[in-house]
Amino acid sequence: MTAPQATSVECNARTHVLRDVSDGVSWELWLRSPTAEQRGLLAGLWAGDADSDYARHRLIPSGEQWLMFNLGPPQKVLDAEGAGPAGLYRGGMIAGLQNRPLTFESVFRHPRVVTARLLPPGALALFGGLPLLDLANRVIDLESVLGTRSGVERLRQRLMEAADLGMAMDLVEDWLTTRFRAGPKLHPVTRIALHSVWQQRGAVRVEALARDLGVSARYLNALFQRQVGVSAKSLVRILRFERALDVLDRIGPRDLVQLAHDCGYYDQSHLNRDFRELAGLTPTEYVERVFIGPGWREIGG
């Protein structure tokens, strides 16, 4: 569940670097928490570099959108089982809010990326109020969404010229700050409901939440689809699943019946169903594949 062989270096209060060399392959992973201004808009940034011929990792639904800049060779994106049409992305790309797992494959030597983990308010601001449902369950070339005047390719060239991945993350942070400040804010109903859903890690009933806010569940779900990317009900499910992953990361699959109960599932079969649909893995398989770092979770394969 962890990688004790990796060397961890704290560059500053917000940035950790993990490095390792094993079987002749060297890699580094930079993890950065958001600035005070970007909290609530950004979950954090990560950047990775590996001197390898092949790398593969799985993105599972988390309530985040991943904005990724390729600084090395292009990457394939396909579903978690390797089926379906593969997209090949050479520059910047955005993985909208997902309710199914995706697999990222680097099939050419020396993959190198910088990624921002956007929260819904940050995604809404970044994309200028674009209905986020248009990005959901898709991976799209970033410049095709923002347009050539957004400076995406110019930024990527500067990232490629940066002295290290820390400096590259600095550039991405500055670019995001400018767009966040200029972008629209959430509708007040969306903002209050989203805060409640996130704070309670999905332990809410959408109908009751809508009633408390003086709107219908249908209206609330429509707001979420437009400004978050999925319905309120879908986000509740994703965050409840994230809560179960957090528990598994701490204790492992010792008592899945108790885990299901503690995380708000009706029974273990409902927990297992979410693992199959959202991660493409059983709880035991998840524990065997997960890599945990400071504020970081990565699933290999």
Secondary structure as UniProt FT lines:
FT   TURN            4..5
FT   STRAND          7..12
FT   TURN            13..14
FT   STRAND          15..22
FT   TURN            23..24
FT   STRAND          25..32
FT   TURN            36..41
FT   STRAND          42..50
FT   STRAND          55..59
FT   STRAND          65..70
FT   STRAND          75..79
FT   TURN            80..81
FT   STRAND          87..89
FT   STRAND          92..95
FT   STRAND          102..106
FT   STRAND          112..118
FT   HELIX           120..126
FT   TURN            127..129
FT   HELIX           132..134
FT   TURN            135..137
FT   STRAND          139..141
FT   HELIX           142..146
FT   HELIX           148..150
FT   HELIX           152..161
FT   HELIX           165..182
FT   HELIX           188..199
FT   TURN            200..202
FT   HELIX           206..213
FT   HELIX           217..227
FT   HELIX           232..251
FT   HELIX           256..262
FT   TURN            263..264
FT   HELIX           268..274
FT   HELIX           275..279
FT   HELIX           283..289
FT   STRAND          290..293
FT   TURN            294..295
FT   STRAND          296..300
//
